[in-house]
Amino acid sequence: MLGTDNENEETNVFELLEFLSNNTRRRILELLSDEDLYSFQLSRMMDISPRIIAKYLEELEKLGIVSMEQRKSDQGPFRNYASLNQAFSLIIDVGQNTFNVKYFPTGEIIGKGKETKLEKTEVAKEKKREELRKGLKQESAKIRDLITKKIGELKGLDQERQECVEEINDAFYQFNQMIEKIVPNYHDREIYRRIFKKIINKSDNRVSLSELASWMRMWRGELHERIEILSNQTECIIIKKDRQGEIWYSI
């Protein structure tokens, strides 16, 4: 499930990207963002087999984006309603030696899946509707102004983000230019880049041989020998062994 397990978060994000690559699946999310619907309603609105809709809803529920709940429909019988239960953003950075996909939960969906109590009389229902109509204009203006303000803020953040990504790309370009001048072997340069990319996301500025070997799909002994050569070539890689025998690298 997205946003609950850091160890599997990257896998789940790519599963979500694969899900969103299909126009039909994106349309399901678009419709559910407006209101809760059951599979037959989605099938009728999209002119798609209920079996396919049910399959896609099951995938969304597995990702933790949609919840399914038995609820009384407006036609009377109970239906298995689908509702969005979280809002999120996906941000993808692609550039020189840069490929990052990040999932950011932005909050739970408020009020989804909640049934109001049935009004006792038609008079009470009409009174409630009248109260809602009176507040609609005022609340619509408030929400419109808020959304307009936030869209403006997001545009500013997008510009700032773009500038940051460009600076990162420039820095990586300079980094690669230096590596190519010092390390003649392409595979050794790739090992150095992998170490560098791993440690920049770690607070202790180090990565273990076990983690690096698993990531690069190399034998530990072979990888360590090449890193020792790299350490001598660059004089930048620091190699240490802890009490448990694990080898650590830092730059």
ChimeraX attribute file (.defattr): number of C-alpha atoms within 10 A of each C-alpha:
attribute: neighborCount
match mode: 1-to-1
recipient: residues
	/A:1	16
	/A:2	22
	/A:3	16
	/A:4	9
	/A:5	10
	/A:6	11
	/A:7	8
	/A:8	12
	/A:9	16
	/A:10	16
	/A:11	13
	/A:12	20
	/A:13	19
	/A:14	14
	/A:15	14
	/A:16	18
	/A:17	13
	/A:18	11
	/A:19	17
	/A:20	14
	/A:21	10
	/A:22	10
	/A:23	9
	/A:24	16
	/A:25	18
	/A:26	13
	/A:27	14
	/A:28	20
	/A:29	17
	/A:30	11
	/A:31	15
	/A:32	17
	/A:33	16
	/A:34	10
	/A:35	12
	/A:36	20
	/A:37	20
	/A:38	22
	/A:39	22
	/A:40	19
	/A:41	14
	/A:42	21
	/A:43	17
	/A:44	11
	/A:45	11
	/A:46	15
	/A:47	10
	/A:48	13
	/A:49	13
	/A:50	17
	/A:51	12
	/A:52	14
	/A:53	21
	/A:54	17
	/A:55	12
	/A:56	17
	/A:57	23
	/A:58	16
	/A:59	17
	/A:60	22
	/A:61	18
	/A:62	14
	/A:63	18
	/A:64	17
	/A:65	21
	/A:66	21
	/A:67	21
	/A:68	20
	/A:69	16
	/A:70	13
	/A:71	17
	/A:72	13
	/A:73	13
	/A:74	8
	/A:75	7
	/A:76	8
	/A:77	9
	/A:78	12
	/A:79	18
	/A:80	16
	/A:81	20
	/A:82	26
	/A:83	25
	/A:84	23
	/A:85	19
	/A:86	18
	/A:87	14
	/A:88	14
	/A:89	9
	/A:90	12
	/A:91	9
	/A:92	10
	/A:93	13
	/A:94	11
	/A:95	14
	/A:96	15
	/A:97	13
	/A:98	13
	/A:99	9
	/A:100	11
	/A:101	13
	/A:102	14
	/A:103	18
	/A:104	12
	/A:105	13
	/A:106	10
	/A:107	10
	/A:108	13
	/A:109	15
	/A:110	11
	/A:111	8
	/A:112	16
	/A:113	20
	/A:114	10
	/A:115	9
	/A:116	6
	/A:117	6
	/A:118	8
	/A:119	11
	/A:120	8
	/A:121	8
	/A:122	9
	/A:123	10
	/A:124	12
	/A:125	12
	/A:126	12
	/A:127	11
	/A:128	12
	/A:129	11
	/A:130	12
	/A:131	10
	/A:132	12
	/A:133	11
	/A:134	10
	/A:135	10
	/A:136	12
	/A:137	11
	/A:138	11
	/A:139	12
	/A:140	11
	/A:141	11
	/A:142	12
	/A:143	12
	/A:144	12
	/A:145	12
	/A:146	12
	/A:147	12
	/A:148	12
	/A:149	11
	/A:150	12
	/A:151	12
	/A:152	12
	/A:153	11
	/A:154	12
	/A:155	11
	/A:156	12
	/A:157	12
	/A:158	12
	/A:159	11
	/A:160	12
	/A:161	13
	/A:162	13
	/A:163	12
	/A:164	12
	/A:165	17
	/A:166	14
	/A:167	12
	/A:168	16
	/A:169	17
	/A:170	14
	/A:171	13
	/A:172	17
	/A:173	15
	/A:174	11
	/A:175	12
	/A:176	16
	/A:177	11
	/A:178	11
	/A:179	18
	/A:180	12
	/A:181	8
	/A:182	12
	/A:183	16
	/A:184	11
	/A:185	10
	/A:186	11
	/A:187	11
	/A:188	17
	/A:189	16
	/A:190	15
	/A:191	17
	/A:192	21
	/A:193	16
	/A:194	15
	/A:195	21
	/A:196	18
	/A:197	14
	/A:198	17
	/A:199	17
	/A:200	14
	/A:201	10
	/A:202	10
	/A:203	7
	/A:204	9
	/A:205	15
	/A:206	21
	/A:207	21
	/A:208	18
	/A:209	22
	/A:210	15
	/A:211	13
	/A:212	21
	/A:213	16
	/A:214	11
	/A:215	11
	/A:216	12
	/A:217	10
	/A:218	13
	/A:219	13
	/A:220	15
	/A:221	10
	/A:222	10
	/A:223	18
	/A:224	18
	/A:225	11
	/A:226	14
	/A:227	20
	/A:228	13
	/A:229	13
	/A:230	20
	/A:231	17
	/A:232	11
	/A:233	13
	/A:234	12
	/A:235	10
	/A:236	12
	/A:237	21
	/A:238	14
	/A:239	17
	/A:240	13
	/A:241	12
	/A:242	8
	/A:243	6
	/A:244	6
	/A:245	8
	/A:246	11
	/A:247	16
	/A:248	19
	/A:249	21
	/A:250	18
	/A:251	16
